[in-house]
Amino acid sequence: MTTLPASAQQLPKTLAELRASGWKSRSVKEEVRENFLRMLRDRVELFPGIVGYDDTVIPEINIALLAGHDMLFLGEKGQAKSRLMRLLVGFLDEYLPYLDDPAIPFHDDPYRPITSAGKRLVADRNETEIPIAWWPRAQRYAERLAPGTKFADIIGEIDPAKLAGGTSMSTEEALHFGLIPRLHRGIFAMNELPELDELVQVGMFNILEERDVQIRGYPIKFDIDVMLLFSANPATYNRSGKVIPQLKDRIGAMIQTHYPRERDLGIRVFEQESAIDLGGEWPVLVPYFMKEILEEITIAARKSTFIDQQSGVSTRFSIANYKTLVASTRQRGVLLGEKPAVPRISDMGHLYASGLGKLELDMMGSHQMTERQVLDNVIAEAIASVFAEYVEKHGLDQIAKVFAEGVKIEVGDAVPSSSYENIVADVPAIWEKAFEVNASQNPAIRASCIEFVLAGLYATERISRIQMHGRTIYDTRGFR
């Protein structure tokens, strides 16, 4: 029996008590629908932590829940498909009663048992003697990754040990049940559906069509009550032969996900998901233009002809890069005693570690370019794009004049912020307007702004740059 918290100790413990409490049996989809409608009426946040889907994905999920559909979440990697599926658990009851008997293989409905053991228990004993236990909401969800999944894993198999003990092969007692029967009255999710073996797909189709389980052709049927969820990448789901047509046809709703459609939304996502504490003993202050560049790197990667767009560029790319940027900045703060430490363009030299493993090159488009060269290309494109926006919006002529005399400037993630003082002795007033930070009072912020301008001038091919041994030297003598 599941151990319940003190708040749930007064729940009915026998079938008689359960019947007296007025509890009513519902299918899992009825339960989800009714709880969803109540939460919708009460203006409860339905999908906490989901950003950028309010007008696109979430309305489609809401309709599917009301329609009682099984769902397929179709989208590229890093589009919150798994998170959305897991959040549907929030529409289940906090606890669900079931017949508490070790002979019953899964959580049988006290009013409508589907197993032979459950039916015998209800028929042979007085309701005051039939024990009831309670299944917590969180345990009523399970998911599986399709590659390597076998029929026995999610449907079931004949148990040789039970046969050896004399159990007849034609009875349900001879079966070892997989995940889906054990999720009877719950939610089961299958990730990467197109990678699921065809035989298992047939088993899933049978559950969607008939809501029953048949193992090795034996006439043992269970009226399984389960909500089924699937996820898939469009590149594989739409490929002929990867998903059997009968299974596609039985999935009630296809929910198409997408990447953040605005840069600001992408920034909100990686800030939320990284969950970094920027305070503490060694605080970090991240100017907004640095966040814009970081997200623009991801946006540029999603458009790059050098990167396999069928695979996609996950939001985890932005999250990992943001963590790396903050970590590099904090390390400088500790080593140089800067509080707060402020990220610079030179800190992005460490993005190889967090970024390369998340990009898949297009073998046709990348030609002879290495992964590092592709990432360098994407970073340069992102810097140029954001810099051009700042130039168009704010001008920056006053700042540009600072570099017009022609000098060599060395920058780097290990260079103290005070070393930038002689580059810009008098801070132009436009610093404050363009970067929305107090550059005149904070040398660390000024250093970050200077590197952004230099990197922007280089990315727009207005000055030259030399990189070697972890150092970057900008030569502004060719500045126009």
C-alpha positions as CSV (number, residue, x, y, z in Angstrom):
1,M,0.0,0.0,0.0
2,T,1.2,3.5,-0.9
3,T,2.3,5.6,2.1
4,L,0.3,8.7,2.2
5,P,1.2,12.1,3.8
6,A,-0.6,13.1,7.0
7,S,-3.0,15.3,5.0
8,A,-4.4,12.2,3.2
9,Q,-4.5,9.8,6.1
10,Q,-8.3,10.2,6.5
11,L,-9.1,8.9,3.1
12,P,-11.4,5.8,3.0
13,K,-9.6,2.5,3.7
14,T,-12.3,0.0,2.7
15,L,-14.7,-0.3,-0.2
16,A,-17.6,0.4,2.1
17,E,-16.1,3.6,3.3
18,L,-15.3,4.6,-0.3
19,R,-18.9,4.0,-1.3
20,A,-20.1,6.0,1.7
21,S,-17.8,8.9,0.8
22,G,-19.6,9.5,-2.5
23,W,-16.5,8.9,-4.6
24,K,-17.4,8.3,-8.3
25,S,-15.5,6.2,-10.8
26,R,-14.4,8.0,-14.0
27,S,-12.2,7.2,-16.9
28,V,-8.9,8.9,-16.9
29,K,-9.9,11.2,-19.8
30,E,-13.1,12.2,-18.0
31,E,-11.1,12.9,-14.9
32,V,-8.6,15.1,-16.9
33,R,-11.4,16.9,-18.7
34,E,-13.3,17.7,-15.5
35,N,-10.3,18.9,-13.6
36,F,-9.1,20.9,-16.6
37,L,-12.5,22.7,-16.8
38,R,-12.4,23.5,-13.1
39,M,-8.9,24.9,-13.3
40,L,-9.9,26.9,-16.4
41,R,-12.9,28.3,-14.7
42,D,-10.8,29.2,-11.6
43,R,-8.1,30.9,-13.8
44,V,-5.4,28.5,-12.5
45,E,-2.2,28.6,-14.4
46,L,-2.5,25.5,-16.6
47,F,1.0,25.1,-17.9
48,P,3.5,26.7,-15.5
49,G,6.9,27.5,-16.9
50,I,5.9,27.2,-20.6
51,V,6.9,30.4,-22.5
52,G,5.8,31.5,-26.0
53,Y,3.0,29.0,-26.6
54,D,0.0,31.0,-25.2
55,D,-1.5,31.7,-28.7
56,T,-0.3,28.7,-30.6
57,V,0.4,25.3,-28.8
58,I,-1.6,25.7,-25.6
59,P,-5.0,26.4,-27.2
60,E,-4.6,23.2,-29.3
61,I,-3.7,21.1,-26.2
62,N,-6.8,22.6,-24.4
63,I,-9.1,21.5,-27.2
64,A,-7.6,18.1,-27.3
65,L,-8.1,17.6,-23.6
66,L,-11.7,18.6,-23.9
67,A,-12.2,16.3,-26.9
68,G,-10.7,13.3,-25.0
69,H,-7.9,12.8,-27.5
70,D,-4.7,10.9,-27.3
71,M,-2.0,13.3,-28.5
72,L,1.1,13.4,-30.6
73,F,3.5,16.3,-29.9
74,L,5.3,17.0,-33.1
75,G,8.4,19.2,-33.1
76,E,12.1,19.5,-33.3
77,K,14.3,18.8,-30.2
78,G,14.3,21.3,-27.4
79,Q,10.7,22.5,-27.9
80,A,9.3,21.4,-24.5
81,K,7.4,18.4,-25.9
82,S,8.3,16.2,-22.9
83,R,7.7,19.0,-20.4
84,L,4.2,19.6,-21.9
85,M,3.4,15.9,-21.6
86,R,4.5,15.7,-18.0
87,L,2.5,18.8,-17.1
88,L,-0.7,17.0,-18.1
89,V,-0.3,15.1,-14.8
90,G,-1.5,18.2,-13.1
91,F,-5.0,17.6,-14.4
92,L,-5.3,14.2,-12.6
93,D,-6.9,13.9,-9.1
94,E,-4.4,14.2,-6.2
95,Y,-5.1,10.6,-5.2
96,L,-7.0,7.8,-6.9
97,P,-8.4,4.8,-5.0
98,Y,-7.6,1.2,-6.0
99,L,-8.1,-2.3,-4.7
100,D,-5.2,-3.1,-2.4
101,D,-4.4,-6.7,-2.8
102,P,-1.0,-8.3,-3.8
103,A,-2.7,-10.7,-6.2
104,I,-3.9,-7.8,-8.3
105,P,-1.2,-6.9,-10.8
106,F,-2.1,-3.2,-11.2
107,H,-4.3,-0.4,-9.8
108,D,-7.8,-1.8,-10.4
109,D,-10.8,0.4,-10.1
110,P,-12.7,-0.6,-6.9
111,Y,-16.1,-0.2,-8.7
112,R,-15.0,-1.6,-12.1
113,P,-12.1,-4.1,-11.7
114,I,-10.8,-5.5,-15.0
115,T,-8.5,-8.3,-13.6
116,S,-9.7,-11.7,-12.6
117,A,-8.1,-11.2,-9.1
118,G,-9.9,-7.9,-8.7
119,K,-13.2,-9.3,-9.8
120,R,-12.9,-12.3,-7.4
121,L,-12.0,-9.9,-4.5
122,V,-15.1,-7.8,-5.0
123,A,-17.4,-10.8,-5.5
124,D,-16.1,-13.0,-2.6
125,R,-15.7,-10.5,0.3
126,N,-17.8,-8.1,2.2
127,E,-17.2,-4.5,1.2
128,T,-16.2,-3.7,4.8
129,E,-13.3,-6.1,4.4
130,I,-12.1,-5.1,1.0
131,P,-9.0,-2.9,1.5
132,I,-8.6,0.4,-0.5
133,A,-5.3,2.2,-1.1
134,W,-4.6,5.5,-2.8
135,W,-2.4,6.2,-5.8
136,P,-0.7,9.6,-5.8
137,R,-1.0,11.7,-8.8
138,A,2.8,11.8,-9.6
139,Q,3.0,8.0,-9.8
140,R,0.3,7.9,-12.5
141,Y,2.5,9.0,-15.3
142,A,5.3,7.1,-17.0
143,E,7.3,7.7,-20.2
144,R,9.6,5.6,-22.3
145,L,12.1,6.4,-25.0
146,A,11.3,4.4,-28.2
147,P,14.8,3.2,-29.3
148,G,15.4,-0.2,-27.9
149,T,11.9,-0.6,-26.4
150,K,10.5,-4.1,-26.8
151,F,6.9,-5.4,-26.8
152,A,7.4,-7.0,-23.4
153,D,8.6,-3.6,-21.9
154,I,5.4,-1.8,-22.5
155,I,2.7,-4.4,-23.2
156,G,3.9,-7.6,-21.5
157,E,5.1,-11.2,-21.9
158,I,4.4,-14.7,-20.8
159,D,6.3,-15.3,-17.5
160,P,8.3,-18.5,-17.7
161,A,8.7,-18.7,-13.9
162,K,4.9,-18.7,-13.5
163,L,4.5,-21.4,-16.1
164,A,7.1,-23.5,-14.3
165,G,5.1,-23.1,-11.2
166,G,2.1,-24.8,-12.9
167,T,0.2,-21.7,-14.0
168,S,-1.8,-22.2,-17.2
169,M,-0.6,-20.3,-20.2
170,S,-4.1,-19.4,-21.1
171,T,-4.8,-17.4,-17.9
172,E,-3.8,-13.8,-17.1
173,E,-1.9,-15.0,-14.0
174,A,0.8,-16.4,-16.4
175,L,1.5,-12.9,-17.7
176,H,4.2,-10.3,-16.8
177,F,2.7,-7.0,-17.6
178,G,4.5,-4.1,-19.2
179,L,4.3,-0.3,-18.5
180,I,1.0,0.4,-20.2
181,P,-1.1,-2.1,-18.3
182,R,0.6,-1.0,-15.1
183,L,-0.5,2.6,-16.0
184,H,-4.1,1.5,-16.2
185,R,-6.0,4.6,-15.1
186,G,-3.0,6.8,-15.7
187,I,-1.0,8.5,-18.5
188,F,1.7,6.9,-20.6
189,A,4.0,8.8,-23.0
190,M,6.2,7.3,-25.7
191,N,9.1,9.6,-26.8
192,E,10.5,9.5,-30.4
193,L,7.6,7.4,-31.8
194,P,9.1,6.8,-35.3
195,E,12.0,4.9,-33.7
196,L,9.6,2.4,-32.1
197,D,9.8,-1.2,-33.5
198,E,7.0,-1.9,-35.9
199,L,5.8,-4.9,-33.8
200,V,5.4,-2.6,-30.8
201,Q,3.6,0.0,-32.9
202,V,1.1,-2.7,-33.7
203,G,0.6,-3.3,-30.0
204,M,0.1,0.4,-29.4
205,F,-2.4,0.5,-32.3
206,N,-4.4,-2.2,-30.7
207,I,-4.6,-0.3,-27.4
208,L,-5.7,2.9,-29.3
209,E,-8.3,1.0,-31.3
210,E,-9.7,-1.5,-28.9
211,R,-8.4,-0.3,-25.5
212,D,-7.3,-3.8,-24.7
213,V,-4.1,-5.8,-24.3
214,Q,-3.4,-9.1,-26.1
215,I,-0.1,-11.0,-25.5
216,R,1.2,-13.6,-27.9
217,G,-2.3,-14.1,-29.4
218,Y,-3.8,-15.6,-26.2
219,P,-7.5,-14.6,-25.8
220,I,-6.9,-12.6,-22.6
221,K,-8.3,-9.1,-22.8
222,F,-8.1,-6.1,-20.5
223,D,-10.2,-3.0,-21.0
224,I,-7.3,-0.8,-20.4
225,D,-8.1,2.8,-19.4
226,V,-5.1,5.0,-20.2
227,M,-4.3,8.3,-21.9
228,L,-1.6,7.8,-24.5
229,L,0.9,10.5,-25.5
230,F,3.6,10.5,-28.2
231,S,6.4,12.8,-29.3
232,A,8.2,12.8,-32.6
233,N,10.5,14.9,-34.8
234,P,8.8,16.0,-38.1
235,A,11.8,14.8,-40.2
236,T,11.3,11.2,-39.0
237,Y,7.5,11.2,-38.4
238,N,6.7,12.2,-41.9
239,R,9.2,9.8,-43.5
240,S,7.4,6.9,-45.2
241,G,7.4,3.7,-43.3
242,K,8.6,5.0,-40.0
243,V,5.1,5.0,-38.4
244,I,2.5,2.6,-39.5
245,P,-0.5,4.4,-41.1
246,Q,-3.0,2.6,-38.8
247,L,-1.3,4.0,-35.7
248,K,-1.1,7.6,-37.2
249,D,-4.8,7.4,-38.0
250,R,-5.8,6.5,-34.4
251,I,-4.0,9.3,-32.7
252,G,-6.7,11.9,-31.9
253,A,-4.7,15.2,-32.0
254,M,-1.4,16.3,-33.4
255,I,0.1,19.2,-31.4
256,Q,2.8,21.1,-33.4
257,T,5.4,22.8,-31.3
258,H,7.9,25.4,-32.3
259,Y,11.0,27.4,-31.2
260,P,10.5,30.9,-29.6
261,R,9.3,33.2,-32.3
262,E,10.7,36.3,-30.8
263,R,14.2,36.9,-29.4
264,D,12.9,38.2,-26.1
265,L,10.9,35.0,-25.5
266,G,14.0,33.0,-26.2
267,I,15.9,35.0,-23.6
268,R,13.1,34.4,-21.0
269,V,13.3,30.7,-21.7
270,F,17.0,30.3,-21.2
271,E,17.0,32.6,-18.1
272,Q,14.2,30.5,-16.6
273,E,15.6,27.1,-17.5
274,S,19.2,27.9,-16.5
275,A,18.0,28.8,-12.9
276,I,21.3,30.5,-12.3
277,D,21.8,32.6,-9.1
278,L,23.6,35.7,-10.3
279,G,24.0,37.0,-6.8
280,G,26.0,35.5,-3.9
281,E,29.5,36.2,-2.8
282,W,30.7,36.7,-6.5
283,P,27.8,38.4,-8.2
284,V,27.4,38.6,-12.0
285,L,25.6,41.3,-13.9
286,V,24.6,40.4,-17.4
287,P,23.8,43.4,-19.7
288,Y,20.7,42.8,-21.9
289,F,22.7,43.3,-25.1
290,M,24.8,40.2,-24.1
291,K,21.6,38.2,-23.6
292,E,20.4,39.4,-27.0
293,I,23.7,38.2,-28.7
294,L,23.5,34.9,-26.9
295,E,19.9,34.2,-28.2
296,E,20.7,35.6,-31.6
297,I,23.5,32.9,-31.9
298,T,20.8,30.3,-31.5
299,I,18.5,32.0,-34.0
300,A,21.4,32.3,-36.5
301,A,22.2,28.6,-36.0
302,R,18.6,27.7,-36.8
303,K,19.0,29.5,-40.1
304,S,22.5,28.4,-41.0
305,T,22.9,26.4,-44.2
306,F,25.9,24.7,-42.5
307,I,23.8,23.1,-39.8
308,D,21.3,20.2,-40.3
309,Q,18.0,21.9,-39.8
310,Q,16.0,18.7,-39.8
311,S,17.7,17.8,-36.6
312,G,17.1,21.3,-35.2
313,V,18.9,23.5,-32.8
314,S,17.6,22.8,-29.3
315,T,16.7,25.4,-26.7
316,R,19.3,23.6,-24.6
317,F,21.9,25.1,-26.9
318,S,21.0,28.6,-25.5
319,I,20.7,27.3,-21.9
320,A,24.1,25.7,-21.9
321,N,25.8,28.7,-23.6
322,Y,24.2,31.0,-21.0
323,K,25.5,28.9,-18.2
324,T,29.0,28.9,-19.8
325,L,29.0,32.6,-20.3
326,V,28.1,33.3,-16.6
327,A,30.6,30.7,-15.4
328,S,33.5,32.3,-17.4
329,T,32.4,35.7,-16.0
330,R,32.3,34.5,-12.5
331,Q,35.7,32.9,-12.7
332,R,37.1,36.3,-13.8
333,G,35.3,38.0,-10.9
334,V,37.0,35.6,-8.4
335,L,40.5,35.8,-10.0
336,L,40.5,39.6,-10.5
337,G,38.3,40.5,-7.5
338,E,35.7,42.2,-9.7
339,K,32.2,42.7,-8.1
340,P,30.0,42.4,-10.0
341,A,31.7,40.7,-12.8
342,V,30.2,41.5,-16.2
343,P,30.2,39.1,-19.3
344,R,32.1,40.2,-22.4
345,I,32.3,39.0,-26.0
346,S,35.6,37.4,-25.2
347,D,33.8,35.1,-22.7
348,M,32.1,33.6,-25.7
349,G,35.4,32.0,-26.6
350,H,34.4,29.3,-24.2
351,L,31.1,28.4,-26.1
352,Y,32.9,25.7,-28.0
353,A,32.6,23.4,-24.9
354,S,28.9,24.0,-24.4
355,G,27.8,24.5,-28.0
356,L,29.6,22.1,-30.4
357,G,28.0,18.9,-29.1
358,K,24.6,20.4,-29.7
359,L,25.0,21.2,-33.4
360,E,24.8,18.7,-36.2
361,L,26.5,19.8,-39.4
362,D,24.8,19.5,-42.8
363,M,27.3,17.4,-44.6
364,M,26.2,18.9,-47.9
365,G,26.2,22.5,-46.8
366,S,29.2,22.6,-44.6
367,H,31.6,21.2,-47.2
368,Q,35.1,21.3,-45.6
369,M,34.2,23.6,-42.6
370,T,34.9,22.3,-39.1
371,E,32.5,22.5,-36.3
372,R,34.5,25.3,-34.7
373,Q,34.5,27.2,-38.0
374,V,30.7,26.8,-38.3
375,L,30.2,28.0,-34.7
376,D,32.5,31.0,-35.3
377,N,30.5,31.9,-38.3
378,V,27.3,31.7,-36.4
379,I,28.6,33.8,-33.5
380,A,30.0,36.5,-35.9
381,E,26.6,36.6,-37.7
382,A,24.8,37.1,-34.4
383,I,27.1,39.9,-33.2
384,A,26.7,41.6,-36.6
385,S,22.9,41.4,-36.5
386,V,22.6,42.8,-32.9
387,F,25.2,45.4,-33.5
388,A,23.4,46.6,-36.7
389,E,20.2,47.0,-34.7
390,Y,22.0,49.1,-32.1
391,V,23.6,51.3,-34.8
392,E,20.2,51.8,-36.5
393,K,18.4,52.5,-33.2
394,H,20.9,54.6,-31.3
395,G,23.5,55.8,-33.8
396,L,26.8,55.0,-32.0
397,D,28.6,57.7,-34.0
398,Q,30.1,59.2,-30.8
399,I,31.3,55.8,-29.7
400,A,32.8,55.1,-33.2
401,K,34.8,58.3,-33.0
402,V,36.6,56.8,-30.0
403,F,38.2,54.2,-32.2
404,A,38.7,56.4,-35.3
405,E,42.2,57.5,-34.5
406,G,43.6,54.1,-35.2
407,V,45.0,52.0,-32.3
408,K,45.6,48.4,-31.4
409,I,43.5,47.2,-28.6
410,E,44.0,43.9,-26.8
411,V,41.0,42.3,-25.0
412,G,40.2,39.0,-23.4
413,D,38.3,37.2,-20.7
414,A,41.3,37.4,-18.4
415,V,42.0,41.1,-18.9
416,P,41.1,43.3,-15.8
417,S,38.3,45.7,-16.5
418,S,40.6,48.5,-15.3
419,S,42.8,47.9,-18.3
420,Y,40.0,49.2,-20.5
421,E,40.0,52.6,-18.8
422,N,42.6,54.1,-21.2
423,I,40.6,53.0,-24.2
424,V,37.6,55.2,-23.4
425,A,38.6,57.7,-20.8
426,D,35.5,59.9,-21.2
427,V,32.4,57.8,-21.7
428,P,30.1,59.3,-24.4
429,A,26.5,59.9,-23.2
430,I,25.2,57.5,-25.8
431,W,26.7,54.6,-23.8
432,E,23.9,55.0,-21.3
433,K,21.1,55.2,-23.9
434,A,22.4,52.5,-26.2
435,F,23.3,49.8,-23.6
436,E,20.8,50.8,-20.8
437,V,23.6,50.2,-18.3
438,N,25.6,52.6,-16.2
439,A,28.9,52.3,-18.1
440,S,30.3,55.6,-16.9
441,Q,30.3,54.4,-13.2
442,N,31.2,50.8,-13.7
443,P,34.5,49.8,-15.4
444,A,33.3,46.2,-15.8
445,I,30.2,47.2,-17.7
446,R,32.3,49.6,-19.8
447,A,34.7,46.8,-20.7
448,S,31.7,44.7,-21.9
449,C,30.4,47.6,-24.0
450,I,33.8,48.2,-25.5
451,E,34.2,44.6,-26.5
452,F,30.7,44.6,-28.1
453,V,31.5,47.7,-30.2
454,L,34.8,46.3,-31.3
455,A,33.3,42.9,-32.1
456,G,30.5,44.6,-34.0
457,L,32.9,46.7,-36.0
458,Y,34.9,43.6,-36.9
459,A,31.7,41.6,-37.7
460,T,30.7,44.3,-40.1
461,E,34.2,44.3,-41.7
462,R,35.2,47.7,-40.6
463,I,38.3,46.8,-38.5
464,S,40.6,43.8,-38.4
465,R,41.2,41.3,-35.7
466,I,43.9,38.8,-34.7
467,Q,43.3,35.9,-32.3
468,M,46.1,33.8,-30.9
469,H,46.9,32.0,-27.6
470,G,43.7,33.2,-26.0
471,R,44.3,36.8,-26.8
472,T,42.3,39.0,-29.2
473,I,43.8,42.2,-30.7
474,Y,41.6,44.6,-32.7
475,D,43.4,46.9,-35.1
476,T,41.3,50.0,-35.7
477,R,43.8,51.7,-38.0
478,G,41.7,50.6,-41.0
479,F,38.6,52.1,-39.5
480,R,36.4,54.2,-41.7
